[in-house]
Amino acid sequence: MLEVEENDGDVYFSSYLYLQSGWPKSFNRKWVEIFENGKLKIRKELDTKVKITKNVKDALSIEPIDTKIKGIKDRHVGKSFQIQFEKKTFIFLSESRSERDEWVTQCNNVIEGKKPQKEQIN
């Protein structure tokens, strides 16, 4: 679930996904600050460039991607990771590798036209 806090004109996200064209090399310095507690601050003036969605399906419905995943890269010592497609890059804040794997599965399922499915635990 996406949690948003507003404070002094900045927007804080405790979990997030954003989508943009290209490889966001300077996203941490220019767009987002990651704090020790894992919260993020996105500057309001840059907020229009950052698409915040609750899940992969929402993100892909904003700007559809019809290509397979090209690569996955861990960033910021395991606090986040990015999934690179041919023309777009997703960046996720993640608590665990299993959560990352779930996002990758969702991305592939959406691209292949499948509905996201939750795993059943017996």
N, CA, C and O atoms as CSV, one atom per row, in Angstrom:
chain,resi,resn,atom,element,x,y,z
A,1,MET,N,N,0.840,-1.189,0.000
A,1,MET,CA,C,0.000,0.000,0.000
A,1,MET,C,C,0.881,1.248,0.000
A,1,MET,O,O,1.912,1.295,0.672
A,2,LEU,N,N,0.465,2.240,-0.753
A,2,LEU,CA,C,1.225,3.473,-0.876
A,2,LEU,C,C,0.855,4.404,0.265
A,2,LEU,O,O,-0.322,4.697,0.474
A,3,GLU,N,N,1.838,4.862,0.992
A,3,GLU,CA,C,1.594,5.805,2.084
A,3,GLU,C,C,2.255,7.118,1.748
A,3,GLU,O,O,3.431,7.153,1.386
A,4,VAL,N,N,1.503,8.206,1.865
A,4,VAL,CA,C,2.024,9.516,1.515
A,4,VAL,C,C,1.873,10.449,2.706
A,4,VAL,O,O,0.813,10.501,3.330
A,5,GLU,N,N,2.921,11.176,3.018
A,5,GLU,CA,C,2.869,12.205,4.053
A,5,GLU,C,C,3.318,13.507,3.429
A,5,GLU,O,O,4.300,13.533,2.688
A,6,GLU,N,N,2.616,14.588,3.717
A,6,GLU,CA,C,3.049,15.895,3.234
A,6,GLU,C,C,3.633,16.669,4.404
A,6,GLU,O,O,3.075,16.675,5.501
A,7,ASN,N,N,4.763,17.323,4.156
A,7,ASN,CA,C,5.447,18.041,5.216
A,7,ASN,C,C,6.280,19.155,4.593
A,7,ASN,O,O,7.233,18.880,3.864
A,8,ASP,N,N,5.933,20.403,4.870
A,8,ASP,CA,C,6.701,21.556,4.387
A,8,ASP,C,C,6.914,21.547,2.874
A,8,ASP,O,O,8.007,21.852,2.396
A,9,GLY,N,N,5.865,21.195,2.120
A,9,GLY,CA,C,5.967,21.277,0.665
A,9,GLY,C,C,6.654,20.101,0.003
A,9,GLY,O,O,6.756,20.067,-1.224
A,10,ASP,N,N,7.128,19.133,0.775
A,10,ASP,CA,C,7.735,17.938,0.202
A,10,ASP,C,C,6.762,16.779,0.326
A,10,ASP,O,O,5.859,16.807,1.163
A,11,VAL,N,N,6.940,15.781,-0.489
A,11,VAL,CA,C,6.092,14.593,-0.428
A,11,VAL,C,C,6.959,13.419,0.012
A,11,VAL,O,O,8.034,13.192,-0.542
A,12,TYR,N,N,6.493,12.681,1.002
A,12,TYR,CA,C,7.228,11.531,1.509
A,12,TYR,C,C,6.486,10.248,1.149
A,12,TYR,O,O,5.262,10.180,1.260
A,13,PHE,N,N,7.227,9.239,0.721
A,13,PHE,CA,C,6.639,7.946,0.398
A,13,PHE,C,C,7.356,6.879,1.209
A,13,PHE,O,O,8.585,6.867,1.281
A,14,SER,N,N,6.588,5.982,1.820
A,14,SER,CA,C,7.245,4.882,2.516
A,14,SER,C,C,7.395,3.667,1.602
A,14,SER,O,O,8.206,2.782,1.873
A,15,SER,N,N,6.622,3.623,0.531
A,15,SER,CA,C,6.878,2.629,-0.508
A,15,SER,C,C,6.513,3.289,-1.825
A,15,SER,O,O,5.598,4.112,-1.867
A,16,TYR,N,N,7.199,2.949,-2.886
A,16,TYR,CA,C,6.981,3.710,-4.111
A,16,TYR,C,C,7.421,2.954,-5.353
A,16,TYR,O,O,8.148,1.962,-5.297
A,17,LEU,N,N,6.952,3.465,-6.456
A,17,LEU,CA,C,7.388,2.989,-7.772
A,17,LEU,C,C,7.314,4.197,-8.685
A,17,LEU,O,O,6.298,4.891,-8.697
A,18,TYR,N,N,8.331,4.459,-9.427
A,18,TYR,CA,C,8.181,5.500,-10.439
A,18,TYR,C,C,8.699,5.025,-11.776
A,18,TYR,O,O,9.532,4.123,-11.869
A,19,LEU,N,N,8.184,5.659,-12.799
A,19,LEU,CA,C,8.420,5.230,-14.162
A,19,LEU,C,C,8.886,6.432,-14.965
A,19,LEU,O,O,8.269,7.495,-14.893
A,20,GLN,N,N,9.956,6.287,-15.722
A,20,GLN,CA,C,10.416,7.391,-16.563
A,20,GLN,C,C,11.161,6.820,-17.753
A,20,GLN,O,O,11.515,5.641,-17.766
A,21,SER,N,N,11.395,7.646,-18.741
A,21,SER,CA,C,12.165,7.195,-19.905
A,21,SER,C,C,13.640,7.190,-19.563
A,21,SER,O,O,14.120,8.050,-18.824
A,22,GLY,N,N,14.349,6.226,-20.098
A,22,GLY,CA,C,15.801,6.218,-19.925
A,22,GLY,C,C,16.249,5.623,-18.607
A,22,GLY,O,O,15.447,5.089,-17.841
A,23,TRP,N,N,17.524,5.723,-18.361
A,23,TRP,CA,C,18.174,5.160,-17.172
A,23,TRP,C,C,18.419,6.285,-16.176
A,23,TRP,O,O,19.244,7.157,-16.446
A,24,PRO,N,N,17.739,6.302,-15.042
A,24,PRO,CA,C,17.810,7.457,-14.138
A,24,PRO,C,C,19.076,7.473,-13.291
A,24,PRO,O,O,19.038,7.123,-12.111
A,25,LYS,N,N,20.184,7.871,-13.876
A,25,LYS,CA,C,21.470,7.812,-13.182
A,25,LYS,C,C,21.537,8.728,-11.972
A,25,LYS,O,O,22.202,8.404,-10.988
A,26,SER,N,N,20.860,9.865,-12.031
A,26,SER,CA,C,20.994,10.829,-10.937
A,26,SER,C,C,19.730,10.917,-10.091
A,26,SER,O,O,19.489,11.929,-9.433
A,27,PHE,N,N,18.913,9.848,-10.106
A,27,PHE,CA,C,17.635,9.968,-9.418
A,27,PHE,C,C,17.783,10.235,-7.928
A,27,PHE,O,O,16.969,10.960,-7.356
A,28,ASN,N,N,18.795,9.673,-7.286
A,28,ASN,CA,C,18.913,9.836,-5.838
A,28,ASN,C,C,19.269,11.273,-5.458
A,28,ASN,O,O,18.746,11.811,-4.482
A,29,ARG,N,N,20.159,11.889,-6.232
A,29,ARG,CA,C,20.567,13.262,-5.913
A,29,ARG,C,C,19.515,14.288,-6.305
A,29,ARG,O,O,19.234,15.211,-5.540
A,30,LYS,N,N,18.936,14.137,-7.484
A,30,LYS,CA,C,18.065,15.185,-8.006
A,30,LYS,C,C,16.598,15.003,-7.655
A,30,LYS,O,O,15.886,15.986,-7.450
A,31,TRP,N,N,16.137,13.764,-7.584
A,31,TRP,CA,C,14.712,13.536,-7.424
A,31,TRP,C,C,14.321,13.077,-6.032
A,31,TRP,O,O,13.312,13.521,-5.483
A,32,VAL,N,N,15.127,12.181,-5.462
A,32,VAL,CA,C,14.688,11.475,-4.270
A,32,VAL,C,C,15.804,11.435,-3.245
A,32,VAL,O,O,16.974,11.274,-3.591
A,33,GLU,N,N,15.437,11.582,-1.992
A,33,GLU,CA,C,16.376,11.332,-0.907
A,33,GLU,C,C,15.882,10.102,-0.159
A,33,GLU,O,O,14.699,9.998,0.163
A,34,ILE,N,N,16.784,9.177,0.117
A,34,ILE,CA,C,16.425,7.987,0.889
A,34,ILE,C,C,17.009,8.152,2.287
A,34,ILE,O,O,18.210,8.364,2.450
A,35,PHE,N,N,16.146,8.050,3.288
A,35,PHE,CA,C,16.579,8.240,4.660
A,35,PHE,C,C,16.906,6.908,5.311
A,35,PHE,O,O,16.608,5.848,4.760
A,36,GLU,N,N,17.518,6.965,6.480
A,36,GLU,CA,C,17.918,5.757,7.206
A,36,GLU,C,C,16.744,4.810,7.450
A,36,GLU,O,O,16.914,3.592,7.400
A,37,ASN,N,N,15.551,5.359,7.713
A,37,ASN,CA,C,14.393,4.516,8.022
A,37,ASN,C,C,13.707,3.972,6.770
A,37,ASN,O,O,12.665,3.323,6.860
A,38,GLY,N,N,14.300,4.239,5.594
A,38,GLY,CA,C,13.742,3.710,4.352
A,38,GLY,C,C,12.712,4.605,3.702
A,38,GLY,O,O,12.227,4.306,2.611
A,39,LYS,N,N,12.365,5.719,4.372
A,39,LYS,CA,C,11.402,6.635,3.750
A,39,LYS,C,C,12.076,7.429,2.651
A,39,LYS,O,O,13.293,7.613,2.642
A,40,LEU,N,N,11.257,7.891,1.730
A,40,LEU,CA,C,11.757,8.664,0.600
A,40,LEU,C,C,11.148,10.048,0.631
A,40,LEU,O,O,10.019,10.223,1.088
A,41,LYS,N,N,11.885,11.030,0.151
A,41,LYS,CA,C,11.336,12.368,-0.020
A,41,LYS,C,C,11.486,12.748,-1.479
A,41,LYS,O,O,12.595,12.755,-2.013
A,42,ILE,N,N,10.373,13.066,-2.126
A,42,ILE,CA,C,10.408,13.514,-3.513
A,42,ILE,C,C,10.064,14.998,-3.517
A,42,ILE,O,O,9.028,15.396,-2.983
A,43,ARG,N,N,10.914,15.810,-4.107
A,43,ARG,CA,C,10.684,17.247,-4.118
A,43,ARG,C,C,9.445,17.576,-4.942
A,43,ARG,O,O,9.260,17.049,-6.039
A,44,LYS,N,N,8.600,18.450,-4.406
A,44,LYS,CA,C,7.322,18.782,-5.057
A,44,LYS,C,C,7.518,19.300,-6.470
A,44,LYS,O,O,6.763,18.931,-7.370
A,45,GLU,N,N,8.518,20.150,-6.686
A,45,GLU,CA,C,8.681,20.748,-8.010
A,45,GLU,C,C,9.030,19.707,-9.067
A,45,GLU,O,O,8.842,19.941,-10.261
A,46,LEU,N,N,9.542,18.550,-8.625
A,46,LEU,CA,C,9.877,17.476,-9.564
A,46,LEU,C,C,8.800,16.398,-9.606
A,46,LEU,O,O,8.909,15.427,-10.354
A,47,ASP,N,N,7.766,16.578,-8.801
A,47,ASP,CA,C,6.763,15.530,-8.638
A,47,ASP,C,C,6.045,15.197,-9.940
A,47,ASP,O,O,5.625,14.055,-10.128
A,48,THR,N,N,5.893,16.167,-10.848
A,48,THR,CA,C,5.189,15.898,-12.096
A,48,THR,C,C,5.962,14.922,-12.984
A,48,THR,O,O,5.368,14.275,-13.847
A,49,LYS,N,N,7.268,14.807,-12.789
A,49,LYS,CA,C,8.071,13.879,-13.586
A,49,LYS,C,C,8.049,12.463,-13.012
A,49,LYS,O,O,8.509,11.519,-13.655
A,50,VAL,N,N,7.507,12.320,-11.791
A,50,VAL,CA,C,7.547,11.040,-11.097
A,50,VAL,C,C,6.141,10.465,-11.060
A,50,VAL,O,O,5.242,11.059,-10.464
A,51,LYS,N,N,5.945,9.325,-11.685
A,51,LYS,CA,C,4.642,8.685,-11.678
A,51,LYS,C,C,4.602,7.676,-10.522
A,51,LYS,O,O,5.338,6.689,-10.516
A,52,ILE,N,N,3.742,7.942,-9.564
A,52,ILE,CA,C,3.635,7.077,-8.402
A,52,ILE,C,C,2.434,6.159,-8.598
A,52,ILE,O,O,1.325,6.634,-8.841
A,53,THR,N,N,2.646,4.863,-8.494
A,53,THR,CA,C,1.556,3.912,-8.670
A,53,THR,C,C,1.594,2.881,-7.564
A,53,THR,O,O,2.611,2.695,-6.896
A,54,LYS,N,N,0.458,2.208,-7.380
A,54,LYS,CA,C,0.370,1.223,-6.310
A,54,LYS,C,C,0.887,-0.138,-6.736
A,54,LYS,O,O,1.278,-0.943,-5.892
A,55,ASN,N,N,0.893,-0.406,-8.037
A,55,ASN,CA,C,1.396,-1.698,-8.488
A,55,ASN,C,C,1.856,-1.620,-9.938
A,55,ASN,O,O,1.682,-0.600,-10.605
A,56,VAL,N,N,2.433,-2.692,-10.406
A,56,VAL,CA,C,2.997,-2.729,-11.748
A,56,VAL,C,C,1.912,-2.543,-12.796
A,56,VAL,O,O,2.128,-1.845,-13.787
A,57,LYS,N,N,0.750,-3.151,-12.596
A,57,LYS,CA,C,-0.334,-3.055,-13.578
A,57,LYS,C,C,-0.737,-1.599,-13.772
A,57,LYS,O,O,-0.945,-1.168,-14.906
A,58,ASP,N,N,-0.853,-0.826,-12.677
A,58,ASP,CA,C,-1.182,0.594,-12.789
A,58,ASP,C,C,-0.112,1.336,-13.570
A,58,ASP,O,O,-0.425,2.170,-14.421
A,59,ALA,N,N,1.147,1.037,-13.287
A,59,ALA,CA,C,2.250,1.727,-13.972
A,59,ALA,C,C,2.218,1.440,-15.469
A,59,ALA,O,O,2.375,2.349,-16.284
A,60,LEU,N,N,2.016,0.188,-15.824
A,60,LEU,CA,C,2.020,-0.186,-17.234
A,60,LEU,C,C,0.791,0.337,-17.966
A,60,LEU,O,O,0.832,0.519,-19.183
A,61,SER,N,N,-0.306,0.581,-17.242
A,61,SER,CA,C,-1.480,1.149,-17.898
A,61,SER,C,C,-1.267,2.635,-18.181
A,61,SER,O,O,-1.893,3.185,-19.087
A,62,ILE,N,N,-0.397,3.286,-17.423
A,62,ILE,CA,C,-0.071,4.684,-17.678
A,62,ILE,C,C,0.779,4.784,-18.943
A,62,ILE,O,O,0.473,5.568,-19.841
A,63,GLU,N,N,1.839,3.994,-19.008
A,63,GLU,CA,C,2.715,3.992,-20.172
A,63,GLU,C,C,3.061,2.546,-20.499
A,63,GLU,O,O,4.026,2.003,-19.961
A,64,PRO,N,N,2.281,1.915,-21.379
A,64,PRO,CA,C,2.487,0.485,-21.648
A,64,PRO,C,C,3.894,0.171,-22.161
A,64,PRO,O,O,4.494,0.944,-22.908
A,65,ILE,N,N,4.386,-0.962,-21.744
A,65,ILE,CA,C,5.695,-1.443,-22.178
A,65,ILE,C,C,5.463,-2.825,-22.777
A,65,ILE,O,O,4.896,-3.697,-22.119
A,66,ASP,N,N,5.894,-3.031,-24.012
A,66,ASP,CA,C,5.617,-4.317,-24.649
A,66,ASP,C,C,6.884,-5.131,-24.866
A,66,ASP,O,O,6.926,-5.997,-25.740
A,67,THR,N,N,7.905,-4.861,-24.084
A,67,THR,CA,C,9.154,-5.607,-24.223
A,67,THR,C,C,9.451,-6.391,-22.959
A,67,THR,O,O,8.887,-6.116,-21.900
A,68,LYS,N,N,10.334,-7.360,-23.073
A,68,LYS,CA,C,10.744,-8.161,-21.917
A,68,LYS,C,C,11.721,-7.373,-21.037
A,68,LYS,O,O,12.278,-6.357,-21.453
A,69,ILE,N,N,11.905,-7.854,-19.850
A,69,ILE,CA,C,12.866,-7.246,-18.931
A,69,ILE,C,C,14.273,-7.445,-19.478
A,69,ILE,O,O,14.648,-8.561,-19.839
A,70,LYS,N,N,15.052,-6.372,-19.541
A,70,LYS,CA,C,16.430,-6.453,-20.038
A,70,LYS,C,C,17.418,-6.701,-18.907
A,70,LYS,O,O,18.425,-7.383,-19.100
A,71,GLY,N,N,17.137,-6.150,-17.728
A,71,GLY,CA,C,18.079,-6.329,-16.635
A,71,GLY,C,C,17.506,-5.886,-15.309
A,71,GLY,O,O,16.549,-5.113,-15.251
A,72,ILE,N,N,18.111,-6.391,-14.239
A,72,ILE,CA,C,17.726,-6.030,-12.883
A,72,ILE,C,C,19.001,-5.602,-12.168
A,72,ILE,O,O,20.039,-6.251,-12.296
A,73,LYS,N,N,18.921,-4.519,-11.423
A,73,LYS,CA,C,20.117,-4.012,-10.759
A,73,LYS,C,C,19.764,-3.582,-9.344
A,73,LYS,O,O,18.828,-2.809,-9.144
A,74,ASP,N,N,20.501,-4.075,-8.368
A,74,ASP,CA,C,20.318,-3.625,-6.995
A,74,ASP,C,C,20.956,-2.262,-6.829
A,74,ASP,O,O,22.024,-1.994,-7.380
A,75,ARG,N,N,20.303,-1.405,-6.072
A,75,ARG,CA,C,20.805,-0.054,-5.825
A,75,ARG,C,C,20.784,0.197,-4.327
A,75,ARG,O,O,19.996,-0.400,-3.593
A,76,HIS,N,N,21.653,1.080,-3.888
A,76,HIS,CA,C,21.653,1.559,-2.500
A,76,HIS,C,C,21.690,0.412,-1.491
A,76,HIS,O,O,20.893,0.377,-0.555
A,77,VAL,N,N,22.601,-0.504,-1.683
A,77,VAL,CA,C,22.872,-1.608,-0.758
A,77,VAL,C,C,21.592,-2.337,-0.349
A,77,VAL,O,O,21.291,-2.472,0.837
A,78,GLY,N,N,20.852,-2.799,-1.341
A,78,GLY,CA,C,19.693,-3.632,-1.073
A,78,GLY,C,C,18.434,-2.892,-0.674
A,78,GLY,O,O,17.391,-3.522,-0.496
A,79,LYS,N,N,18.492,-1.560,-0.524
A,79,LYS,CA,C,17.281,-0.835,-0.139
A,79,LYS,C,C,16.353,-0.627,-1.316
A,79,LYS,O,O,15.151,-0.431,-1.133
A,80,SER,N,N,16.891,-0.666,-2.518
A,80,SER,CA,C,16.034,-0.522,-3.689
A,80,SER,C,C,16.657,-1.275,-4.853
A,80,SER,O,O,17.815,-1.689,-4.794
A,81,PHE,N,N,15.881,-1.446,-5.901
A,81,PHE,CA,C,16.386,-2.115,-7.084
A,81,PHE,C,C,15.675,-1.524,-8.277
A,81,PHE,O,O,14.625,-0.898,-8.135
A,82,GLN,N,N,16.236,-1.719,-9.443
A,82,GLN,CA,C,15.581,-1.236,-10.648
A,82,GLN,C,C,15.430,-2.371,-11.641
A,82,GLN,O,O,16.251,-3.285,-11.708
A,83,ILE,N,N,14.350,-2.284,-12.415
A,83,ILE,CA,C,14.090,-3.247,-13.477
A,83,ILE,C,C,14.113,-2.460,-14.775
A,83,ILE,O,O,13.337,-1.520,-14.945
A,84,GLN,N,N,14.991,-2.832,-15.687
A,84,GLN,CA,C,15.159,-2.083,-16.923
A,84,GLN,C,C,14.504,-2.808,-18.086
A,84,GLN,O,O,14.760,-3.985,-18.336
A,85,PHE,N,N,13.645,-2.066,-18.795
A,85,PHE,CA,C,13.077,-2.530,-20.049
A,85,PHE,C,C,13.833,-1.820,-21.168
A,85,PHE,O,O,14.824,-1.133,-20.919
A,86,GLU,N,N,13.363,-1.988,-22.392
A,86,GLU,CA,C,14.070,-1.383,-23.514
A,86,GLU,C,C,14.071,0.148,-23.435
A,86,GLU,O,O,15.096,0.783,-23.681
A,87,LYS,N,N,12.921,0.737,-23.091
A,87,LYS,CA,C,12.824,2.193,-23.090
A,87,LYS,C,C,12.459,2.791,-21.742
A,87,LYS,O,O,12.497,4.011,-21.588
A,88,LYS,N,N,12.110,1.981,-20.774
A,88,LYS,CA,C,11.676,2.483,-19.471
A,88,LYS,C,C,12.438,1.770,-18.359
A,88,LYS,O,O,12.942,0.661,-18.537
A,89,THR,N,N,12.507,2.428,-17.223
A,89,THR,CA,C,13.117,1.822,-16.048
A,89,THR,C,C,12.195,2.029,-14.848
A,89,THR,O,O,11.728,3.142,-14.605
A,90,PHE,N,N,11.937,0.969,-14.105
A,90,PHE,CA,C,11.198,1.046,-12.856
A,90,PHE,C,C,12.204,1.043,-11.710
A,90,PHE,O,O,13.201,0.323,-11.757
A,91,ILE,N,N,11.947,1.836,-10.697
A,91,ILE,CA,C,12.751,1.753,-9.480
A,91,ILE,C,C,11.807,1.473,-8.314
A,91,ILE,O,O,10.783,2.140,-8.166
A,92,PHE,N,N,12.146,0.503,-7.500
A,92,PHE,CA,C,11.322,0.063,-6.390
A,92,PHE,C,C,12.103,0.149,-5.084
A,92,PHE,O,O,13.308,-0.101,-5.049
A,93,LEU,N,N,11.412,0.500,-4.030
A,93,LEU,CA,C,11.968,0.344,-2.691
A,93,LEU,C,C,11.544,-1.034,-2.219
A,93,LEU,O,O,10.367,-1.382,-2.310
A,94,SER,N,N,12.475,-1.815,-1.722
A,94,SER,CA,C,12.163,-3.200,-1.391
A,94,SER,C,C,12.796,-3.591,-0.072
A,94,SER,O,O,13.931,-3.218,0.223
A,95,GLU,N,N,12.056,-4.342,0.713
A,95,GLU,CA,C,12.560,-4.843,1.982
A,95,GLU,C,C,13.297,-6.171,1.809
A,95,GLU,O,O,14.156,-6.516,2.621
A,96,SER,N,N,12.964,-6.912,0.758
A,96,SER,CA,C,13.530,-8.252,0.641
A,96,SER,C,C,13.687,-8.657,-0.820
A,96,SER,O,O,13.061,-8.082,-1.711
A,97,ARG,N,N,14.525,-9.649,-1.045
A,97,ARG,CA,C,14.718,-10.174,-2.389
A,97,ARG,C,C,13.452,-10.880,-2.885
A,97,ARG,O,O,13.160,-10.850,-4.081
A,98,SER,N,N,12.700,-11.514,-1.983
A,98,SER,CA,C,11.465,-12.180,-2.413
A,98,SER,C,C,10.449,-11.149,-2.905
A,98,SER,O,O,9.687,-11.420,-3.833
A,99,GLU,N,N,10.438,-9.970,-2.284
A,99,GLU,CA,C,9.555,-8.901,-2.758
A,99,GLU,C,C,9.995,-8.453,-4.147
A,99,GLU,O,O,9.159,-8.210,-5.017
A,100,ARG,N,N,11.292,-8.345,-4.353
A,100,ARG,CA,C,11.821,-7.983,-5.665
A,100,ARG,C,C,11.397,-9.015,-6.711
A,100,ARG,O,O,10.950,-8.656,-7.800
A,101,ASP,N,N,11.540,-10.299,-6.372
A,101,ASP,CA,C,11.161,-11.358,-7.303
A,101,ASP,C,C,9.675,-11.287,-7.654
A,101,ASP,O,O,9.283,-11.572,-8.785
A,102,GLU,N,N,8.858,-10.907,-6.682
A,102,GLU,CA,C,7.418,-10.768,-6.915
A,102,GLU,C,C,7.138,-9.650,-7.920
A,102,GLU,O,O,6.281,-9.798,-8.791
A,103,TRP,N,N,7.866,-8.523,-7.799
A,103,TRP,CA,C,7.705,-7.428,-8.758
A,103,TRP,C,C,8.107,-7.870,-10.162
A,103,TRP,O,O,7.436,-7.527,-11.136
A,104,VAL,N,N,9.185,-8.621,-10.272
A,104,VAL,CA,C,9.646,-9.097,-11.583
A,104,VAL,C,C,8.582,-9.993,-12.204
A,104,VAL,O,O,8.288,-9.877,-13.393
A,105,THR,N,N,8.006,-10.880,-11.408
A,105,THR,CA,C,6.949,-11.765,-11.897
A,105,THR,C,C,5.754,-10.954,-12.369
A,105,THR,O,O,5.196,-11.223,-13.433
A,106,GLN,N,N,5.360,-9.954,-11.574
A,106,GLN,CA,C,4.222,-9.112,-11.958
A,106,GLN,C,C,4.507,-8.381,-13.261
A,106,GLN,O,O,3.640,-8.305,-14.132
A,107,CYS,N,N,5.718,-7.839,-13.402
A,107,CYS,CA,C,6.085,-7.139,-14.638
A,107,CYS,C,C,5.945,-8.064,-15.837
A,107,CYS,O,O,5.323,-7.703,-16.836
A,108,ASN,N,N,6.523,-9.253,-15.738
A,108,ASN,CA,C,6.457,-10.207,-16.843
A,108,ASN,C,C,5.024,-10.621,-17.145
A,108,ASN,O,O,4.641,-10.736,-18.309
A,109,ASN,N,N,4.229,-10.847,-16.095
A,109,ASN,CA,C,2.836,-11.248,-16.300
A,109,ASN,C,C,2.037,-10.163,-17.005
A,109,ASN,O,O,1.249,-10.457,-17.904
A,110,VAL,N,N,2.233,-8.913,-16.603
A,110,VAL,CA,C,1.496,-7.818,-17.223
A,110,VAL,C,C,1.898,-7.668,-18.682
A,110,VAL,O,O,1.046,-7.461,-19.546
A,111,ILE,N,N,3.188,-7.771,-18.957
A,111,ILE,CA,C,3.678,-7.649,-20.329
A,111,ILE,C,C,3.106,-8.764,-21.205
A,111,ILE,O,O,2.772,-8.544,-22.369
A,112,GLU,N,N,3.000,-9.953,-20.634
A,112,GLU,CA,C,2.484,-11.092,-21.388
A,112,GLU,C,C,0.956,-11.140,-21.399
A,112,GLU,O,O,0.366,-12.061,-21.963
A,113,GLY,N,N,0.311,-10.142,-20.773
A,113,GLY,CA,C,-1.142,-10.064,-20.779
A,113,GLY,C,C,-1.831,-10.915,-19.735
A,113,GLY,O,O,-3.039,-11.135,-19.813
A,114,LYS,N,N,-1.078,-11.398,-18.757
A,114,LYS,CA,C,-1.675,-12.206,-17.694
A,114,LYS,C,C,-2.100,-11.297,-16.550
A,114,LYS,O,O,-1.536,-10.220,-16.359
A,115,LYS,N,N,-3.088,-11.733,-15.799
A,115,LYS,CA,C,-3.513,-10.970,-14.631
A,115,LYS,C,C,-2.584,-11.307,-13.467
A,115,LYS,O,O,-2.173,-12.457,-13.319
A,116,PRO,N,N,-2.245,-10.302,-12.630
A,116,PRO,CA,C,-1.423,-10.599,-11.452
A,116,PRO,C,C,-2.140,-11.595,-10.539
A,116,PRO,O,O,-3.336,-11.469,-10.275
A,117,GLN,N,N,-1.384,-12.586,-10.066
A,117,GLN,CA,C,-1.965,-13.594,-9.188
A,117,GLN,C,C,-1.206,-13.621,-7.883
A,117,GLN,O,O,0.013,-13.451,-7.844
A,118,LYS,N,N,-1.955,-13.841,-6.811
A,118,LYS,CA,C,-1.322,-13.971,-5.501
A,118,LYS,C,C,-1.058,-15.454,-5.265
A,118,LYS,O,O,-1.875,-16.311,-5.602
A,119,GLU,N,N,0.106,-15.734,-4.676
A,119,GLU,CA,C,0.429,-17.120,-4.363
A,119,GLU,C,C,-0.384,-17.566,-3.158
A,119,GLU,O,O,-0.573,-16.809,-2.206
A,120,GLN,N,N,-0.867,-18.816,-3.212
A,120,GLN,CA,C,-1.594,-19.355,-2.073
A,120,GLN,C,C,-0.626,-20.096,-1.178
A,120,GLN,O,O,0.181,-20.903,-1.639
A,121,ILE,N,N,-0.721,-19.807,0.123
A,121,ILE,CA,C,0.148,-20.470,1.096
A,121,ILE,C,C,-0.689,-21.484,1.855
A,121,ILE,O,O,-1.709,-21.138,2.451
A,122,ASN,N,N,-0.252,-22.748,1.833
A,122,ASN,CA,C,-0.990,-23.805,2.530
A,122,ASN,C,C,-0.438,-24.018,3.904
A,122,ASN,O,O,-0.932,-24.870,4.642
